[in-house]
Amino acid sequence: MADAGNKTLGQDTVSLSSVETVDADTQQELLDKYDRDSAVEKESKDWRYKVSDIMGGILCLYVYITCAVGAPEALMHRAIFMCFCLTMIFLLYALRKQDTGRLPRWYDFIMIATVLVVCGYVISNHRSITTGSGIASKLEIFLCILLVLTVMEAIRRSGGTSIVIIIAIFLAYAYFGKYAPGALKHSGLSIKRIASQLLLTSEGLFGSNVGTVAGVLSLFLIFATFMEKTGTGQFINDFALSIAGKSAGGPAKVSVVTSALFGTISGNAVSNVVTTGAFTIPLMKKTGYEPEFAGAVEAVSSTAGQLMPPIMGASAFIMADITGIAYSKICLAAIVPVLLYYTGCFAMVHLRACKLGLRGLAKEDCPKLLLVLKEDGYLFLPFIFVVVMLCVGYTVTWVGVRAIPLCVLIAACKKKTRLGLKDIWQCLQLSGKRLVSVAAMCCGINMITAVCNLTGITQTLSNVILKLAGGNFTISCILIAVICIVMGMGLPTISVYMLLSTVAAPALISGFNVPVLAAHMFVFYFGLLANVTPPVAIPAYAAAGLANADPGKTGWQAFKLALGGFLVPMIFINSPDLLFCDGLVTIWVIEKIVTAVIGVMLLSTAVEGWMLTKMQRWQRAVVAVAAILMVIPTTLTDVIGVTVMVVTGLSQNRLLIRQKQG
């Protein structure tokens, strides 16, 4: 980027060098407040951090080696992995948030001892457990209870109380089900039966979700850490400036592009907000956007980065494991939804810029695209390698094993990005610490899945939803969307999706024969939108801290900005072909994509109240109705939507001409 230059604000110019980015202390303060994992990523000389660093590095080496040459038997492999992760949690995460930074206490060591004893028992007896009767002994019942309580405490420390309460409700339901009302009632399960399922099977505490985390998810998290270390984030930022900086409201569009590209790698909305927002939010404010709007743009853009193929914030790996659908098909299915989402974002920021009379950055302030690609484009080659190899048909594990060393080799092309052995070891250590909270969450969700399998509650919940909706598909979709948003508030994306895939997606699949992929994308999408839905819009609150804006107003502005995105899952659940479920691209699919884009853009104009000039209230109402009609996959509704767009556009153009003349 140019060292000095001017950017346009209305008719005035502002030196880009005068735009002050958010300082590192403020960034860290916001991360500590809104992101539990950030505190454990800081460097410290405390012995527990040194021990955790060593354990994290060894854990990542273990994951890489087992992915490359083959893992031990499933139960043993997952127990080894969770032994590392749970031990690290009790070293790094304090009992209370205000105790963060203090050395572990006696009760932390009791928790660690419990982890070592129970996981050690499973590891040393995995053969007899696998080939045995599957009925827990008294000792195994006791060990299971200890491990369940320990895992729940690990989740509470690293992920919050909400998911722990949900897990406790499901476990209580398994035992006290005979007292449940109406259709929820079942015969009740004994402690022995529950313990047998949780401890002695590969579909309990050490279920397939943990296997996914201990495999491909860990591989790509390590890959993402290496990408960050080599400076890919700065390349993404310069790339976004070069293609969007000069357009109207350029800084906001830069935020959208940067957060989208960075979000697919990071998989953490809050971290994404603080990292990219430290530059983009002050720039948006300096250009003329209101602080609340600037914060909202960053929050909304960062949240949807996890919809971006091919990594999708690691959630795609979990979805592939749960659904049994090829990872490449899930990435393909995500293309149209993310295109529609960011179309809405771009439309909103562009319309707001037009409404406020904002201009983009001056030409000299924006780096030249060819120069950016020439100087740092090589850093994106590992990412391109991942995309190409997955499209060709190689397995995710094969690609991940080769992408990590490729990232190191390509970074070595220039001295400024070259990684030494110390840098590589630090990347492994950091990756290990980033893994532990995800692993604990997956272990907890496995308990919920086990209860659902034992009690049949999944089908019961599906029947309850269908009954409440009176069998109506649209009402059922709305009810499930509300459930997804409510359950997703304040929870990490991966755990939200795993939970919703168990309790919400089956209602669409069994009740209306919705394709499995479409149903799972639907709940994943709405669970993700919980991040920008007040009253618990955490990424928006973090962005408000960067923008010095009111958190509540920023949260509602983010919700308003994402409204076009709320329309997207309703579009593809009614037209599953948009997800390429059968792999075909027909004329009808292309037509529906085009009309869906028009629908999202129409809703954006209705929300913002601006098309070519200010819209009257009746125009906004008509346009909003037309946008919603385009959700329905019929030619009639599409014709109505396109007609409304053309007629409103002509009306707006006529009004604009009058304004210029008079």
N, C-alpha and C positions, 0 to 999 in steps of 0.2 A: 504494500500500500504506500502511496506517496507520503513522504515525511511531512509535507505541509501542503495546504490547499484550502480551498473554500467550498462550502456547501451551501445550497440555497434554502432559505427559509422565507417563503413569500417573496418579497422583492429584495430582502437583505441577504448578505452573505456572512457565513460564520466560518472561522478557521477551524478545520477539523482537529487541529492540535489543541484547540481549546476545550474539546469534549473530554471530560474527565471520566475515566472508567472507574468502576467500583473497586475500592482497595481490597487487598487480600484478606485483611482482618474482618471486614464486613462480610465478605464471601464466606469465610470460615464460620463466623457467628451464625449466619443464616443456615449453613449446612448443619451445624450442631443443633440448631433449634428444630429444623424440619426434616433432617435426614439422620436417622440413628446410626447408620453405618459410617458416616463421615468421621466421627470421633475416633473410631478404631483404625482409620487409615492414616492418622497423623503419626509422624515419626516421634519416637520417645526413647529415652535411655533407660526407662524402667525395665527391670528384668522380665516382667510379664510380656512386654512388647517384643523384647528380643526372642523370648521363647516362642511367642505366637508367630513372629516373622519366620523363624526356622521351621515351625510346624506348617505354616502356610506354604513356604517354598517346597518342603518335602511333599505336602499334599498335592500340589500342582504337578510335581514330577511324577508322583504315583499315578495321578489321573492320566497324564500324557503317555506314560509307559504302558499302562493297561489298555489305553485306547489304541496304541500303536501295535502292541504285540499280543493283546488278549488279556482279559480280566479273569480273576479267580471265579469260582462258583458264586452265583448271584448273591445269596444271603451273606456269605463271607465278605464279598467285595463291598457290599453296601454297609455292612457293620463296621468294617475298617474305615470307610469314608466318614460315616457318622461319628465314629469315635474321635477322629481328628476334629471334625467341625464342632461338635458339642463341647469338647474340651476347650477349644479356642474361644467359644462364646463365653464360657464362665471365667476365662482369663481376661477377656477384653471388655465385656459388658457388665456394668455394675448392677447391683440389686435395685438401686434407685437411680433415676436419671441425674439427680443432683450429686450423686457420689461418683460420677464419671471422672476418671483420672486417678481415683484412689486405688491402692494395691488391693488384690483379692483378700477377702476375709476368710475366717474359718469355715463359714457355710458354703463359700465358693469351692473350697477344697473338698467338702463333703459331696457337692454336686459332681465335681470332676471324678472323685473316687467311685461314685455311683455309675457314671458313664463308663469308666474303665472296667469295672466289675461286670456290668451287664453286657456290654459289647464284647468284652473278653470272653464271657461265657458263650455267646452266640458264635464268635469266631472259632473258638476251640472245639465246640460241639456241633458245628454246622452240618457235618455229615450225618450224625445221629438224628439231628433235628429234621433234616431233609427226608431221611428214609424212615423216620419213626412214625408213630401212630397219629401224630398231630394233636394230641391231647396234652395239655400242660399239666405238669406235676405241681405240687404245692410250692416247691422252690421256684419254678418257672412262673407261677402266678405272682409270687412275691416280687421277683425280678421285673416282671412286666409292669406291675403297678409302680415300682420305683422308676422305671424308664419313662413311663407315660408322664408322671409328675415332673421328671427332670426335663423332658422334651418340652412340655408346656411352659415350664419356667424359662427355658432357653428361648422359646418363641416370644414370651412376654418381654424379655429383656431386649431382644434384637428386633422385634417386629411390632410390639404393642399388645395391648390387652384385648382388643376387639376379636381377633382370631382365636385367642385362647378361650374366650367366653363361648364362641361358636363351637369349638371342639368339645368343651365341657358339656354343652347342651346335647350334642350328638351322643356322647358317651353315656350321659344320664338317660337319654331316650332308649339306648340299647338295653339298659338294665331295667328301667322303670316303664318300659313300653306298654305293659299290661294296664297301666293306669292312665294312659293317654286317651284323649277324647275321640269319639267318632272314628273316622277312617284312619286316623293315625295310630290306632291301637294295634298292638301285636302281643304275642305271648310273653315277651320278655326273655332276655338272654342271661345266663348265669355268668358269674365272674370268670369261671373256668373257660367257658366258651369264648368269651371276649378276649381273654388273655391268650388262648390258643391261636386265635386268628391274628392278633396283633404281634405276637412275639415269634411264633413258630412257622409262619408262612411268609412267602415272598410277596404277599399282597396285604401285609400289615404295616407295622412301623417302617420296615425296610422294603416297602413296596416299589413298584416300577418308577414312580416319580423320583424317588431317591436315586434309582439306577440311572435315570436320564440326567439328573444333576451331576452324578459322579462320572458321566460320560461326555456326551456331546455338548451339553450346556456349559460344563466347566471348560471344555476346550475352547469354545467361542468366547467365553468370558476372559480367558487368558489372552486370546487373540485380540479382543477389544482393548485390553490393558496395554498390550504391546503397540497397538495402533495409536493410542493416546500418547504413549511415551515417545514415539518417534516424531510427534508434532503434527499428526494428521488433522487435529482440531484446528490449528492455525491455517492449514491449507484449505480446509472446508470453509473457514471464515473468509479468506481472501477470494476463494472461488465464488462464494455467494455475493460478495461485494462487486466482483467483476461482472456478474450477469444481471444483478438486480439493483445495484446501488444507484444507478443514474435515473431509474424510473420514478414516477410520482410516488412519494412515500417510501422511497428506496430503503431506508434503514429498517422499516417494518418488514419489507419483503426479504431483506437480508436475514432478519431474525427467523422468518419462516423457513427459508432454504437451509440455513445453518443448523437450526434445531432439528429439522427433519433428517438431515444427513448424520448429524452427531447422535441423535436419539436412537437410531437403529443400532448403533454400536454400544452406547452406554447402557440403555435399558433402565435408566433411572430418571424419572421426570424432574425431580427436585435438583439432582446433580446437574442435569442438563440445563435447567433454568439458571442456576447460579454460575455455571461455567460460561455459557454463551451469553447469558443476559448481562453479565458484568460489562460487556462491550456494547451490545445492541440496545439495551434499555436506555442508558444515558444518551446514546446517539439518536434514538427515537424522540426522546424528550427535547433534545436540542433542536431537532428538526421542526418540532411544533406539535407533536402528539401529546395528549394529556397523560400525566403519570399513570393513571389507572388503566388507560388503554394500552400504553406501552408495556406495562406489566402483564396485562391480559394477553397480548399478542405473544409474548415470550412463553407464558404458561401453556397456552393452547398449542402452540407449535411444538414445544418440548414434549408435551404429553403424547401427541400423535406420532412422534418419532418412533415409538414402539410398534407402530403399524407398518413401518417401512421394511420391505424385504431387502436383503435376504435374512437378516438376523432377527429383526422384529423384537429387539430387546430380550432375546433368548426365549420368549414365550412360544415361538413357532416350534421349538424342539419339544416342549411339553405337549403342545397340541398334537404333534405327530405321534407322540407316545400314547396319548390318551385315545385318540381316534383311530390309530392304525393307518392313517393316510400318509402317503409319501410326503416327506418334507418339501420336496420341490413343488408338489401340487398346492401345498399350503402357501408357499411364497407366491405362486402364480395367482392364487385366489385373493391375496392381499393387495394386488396391484390396483384394481379398480376402486375398492374402498378408500385406499390412501390417496388416490388421484382425486376422488370426489371431495374428500375431507380438505385437502390442501387447496383445491379449487375454491372452496368456500372461504378458507382463510385469506387467500390472495384477493378474492373479490372484496371481502370486508375491509382489508387494510387499504386497498386501492380506492374504494368508494369513500372511506373516511378521509384519505388524502385529498381526493377531489373536493369533498365537502369543505375541508378546511383550507383549500387552496395551497396545499403543500407541494413542494417540488422535491426532486431527488438530489443526490449528491452531485457536486460539480464533477466534470469529467476527470479533472486532475486528481480528485480524491479517490477515484476508483482504480484499482489495479487492472491492468490489461489482461484479459482472459488468456491469451496465448502465452504471455509472460508468466502468469501464475502456473499454467500447465507445464511450461518449460522448466521453471525453477523447482517446483514442488510436486508436480503431477505424479511423479514416480511413487510417492507415498501412498497413492490410492491403488497401485497395482495389486497389492495383496487382496484388497476388497474386490477388485475386478476378477481376480483369479477365483475367489470364492463363488462369485455369481456364475462365471462361465462354467466351472467344473460341476456345479450343482445342476446347471441347465443341461450339460452334456449327459449327466446321469450317474456321476460318481456318488458314493454314499457320503453322508454328512460327516461321519467319523474320518473317512479317508481324506476328505477335503480339510477338515480341521487340523488333523495331524500334520499336514503339509503346509497349511497357511501360516502357522506360527513361525517355523524356521524361515519361510519365505519372507515374512515381514522383517525379520532380523537381517536377512541377506540384502534385501532391497534398501533398507535403511542405511546399510553400510556403504551405499554408493556415494554418499557425501559425508564429509566429516561432521557437519552440524547435526546430523540425525543418527550418526553411528552409535551403536550400543555396545558397550564393553561388557565383560563378564559380570561386573558389579551391577550394571544397569539391568541385565537380564535377570539376575538373581532378585533384584528389587521388584521387577515386574511380576515374578512368580510369587514373591511374598505378598505383594499387594493383591494379586488375584486370589490367593488363598484366603485372605481376610475378607474379600468381597463375596466369597462363596458361602461363608458359614451361615449367614442369615437366610439365604435362599434355601440351603439344605435343611435347616431347622423347619422352615415353613412347609417344605415339601413333606417332611416327616410327619408334621402335624396334619396336613391335608390327607395323608395316607390313612390316618385314623378315621377321618370322616368318611372316606371312601369305603373303608372296611365295614363301618357301621351301616352304611347304605347297602352294601352287598349282603350283609347278614340279615337286615330287617326288611329290605324291599321298600324302604322309605322313598326312594327315587320315583318309583312308579306311583306311589301314593301321592306325592307332591304334584306330580304331573296331572293326576286326576283331579286334585283340588283346584289347580290353576284352571284347568279346562272347565270345571264346574262353575267357578266364579265368573268365567268369561262367557258362560252359556254356550260353549262350543264355537264361539266366533273367533276366527283366526286373527283378525286385526286387534280385537280387544285382548286376546291372549298375548299377542306380541307386545302390546303396551304394558300389560301387567308384568310380563317377564322383564321388559326393559326397566321398569321401576324397581323390581326386585334386584336386578343387576346393579343399578346405580346405588341403591341403598346399601347393599352388601359390600359394594366396592369402595365405599367412602373410607379413606384413611388406611387402606390396605395396599401392600405392594402388588404390582400388576400380575406377577406370576401366581401368587397365592389366590388372588381374586379369580383369575381364570380357572384354576384348578377347582376351586370351590363351586363356581358357577357351572362348570362343565358337569358336575355331579348332581346339582340340585335344580338347575334351570334348563339346560339344553335338552334333556330327555323329554320335556313337555312338548317341545316343538317337533322332535323326532317321532315320538310315539303317537302324539295326538294329531299331527297334521302331515305326517310323512315328509317333513322337510329334510332335504339331504343333510347328512351328518356334518359335512364341512360347513354348510350354510348356517346350521344351528349353532355350531361352536364358534364361528366367526361372529355371529350375532351377539352372543353373550360376552365374548371377549371384547368386542367393540364397545358395548355399553358399560362393561366393567371398567374399561379404560376411561370412558367419558366421566366416570365418577370423580376423576381427578380435577375436573373443571366444573363441578356441580356443587354450589354452596348447599349447606353451610360448612362442608369439610373439603374445600378445594385447596389442598395443601400446596401444590405447585404455584397456584395463584398467590397464595399468602407469601411464599418465598420470593416470588417476583415483586410483590408489593414492597417487601423490604429493600430490594435493590432500587426500586423506583421512588422510594420515600412517599408511597401512596397509601391510601386507606385500604387495609386488607379486605374488608367487607365489600367495598365498592369495586375493588379489583377482581374479587371472586365473581361478582355478578356480571361485571363487564366480560370476564372470560367465558361465562356461561352464555352470554348474548353472542359473543364472537363465535362460539362453537355451535350455535344453533343449526347452521347448515350441516354440520357434522352429525347432529342428532337425526337428521333426515336420511343419512346414508344407509344405516343398517336396515331401515324400513324399506329402502329401495331394493337392496339385494336379497332380503328375505322374501320379498314378493317376486323377485326375478333372479333365482339362484344361478341362472346361466351367466350372470355377470361375474360370477366367481370361477367360471370355466370348470365347473364340477365334472363335466364329461370331456373336457379338453378341446371342445370345438369352438371355433370363432365363426359365427354365422352373420349374415347381414342383419338378422334380427338383434343379435347381441350388440353389434356395432351401433345400430339405431338406438337401442336402449341405453348404451353408454352415453351417446350424444345427448339424448333427452334427459338423462340423469344429471349430466353436467349443467344443462340448462335449468333444471329444477333447483339444483343447489345454488346456482347464481341468482335465480329469481328470488329465492328465500333470502339471500344475502342482501339484495337490493331492498326487499321489503323491511328487513330488520334495520338496515342503515337509513332507510328513507331517502335514498338517493340513487338515481340511475345516470342520467346525463345532467340533471339538475335536481333540485329538491322535489320530492314526490308529495302529492296530496294524500291525505289519510285514506280516501277511498281507493286511490291507486295502490297504496301499500297493501290494503286489505285484499283487493282483487289479485294482486301479484302473489301474495302469500297463499291464497286458496289455490291458485294455479300451480304453484310449486308443490304443494301437498298432493294435489291431484296427480302429479307426474310420478308419484310413488306407485300408483296403480298401473300394472303392465298391460295397458290397452292402447290401441291406436287412437281412440277417441280422446282419452285424457292427454295423450301426447300432443295431439293436434290442438286441443284447448290451450295447453301450456305454451306451445310455440306461438299460437295466435296472440295470446295475451302479451307475450314478450315483444312481438313485433308491433302490435297496436300501441302498447305502453311506450316502446322506444320511439315510435313516430310521434306520439303525443309529446314526449319529453323533448324531442328534437325541435318540434315546432315552438314549444315554450322557450327553449334555449335561444332560438333565433330571435324571438320577440324580446327577450331580456337583453340581447346584444344590440338590438336596434333601438331600444328605448331605455 
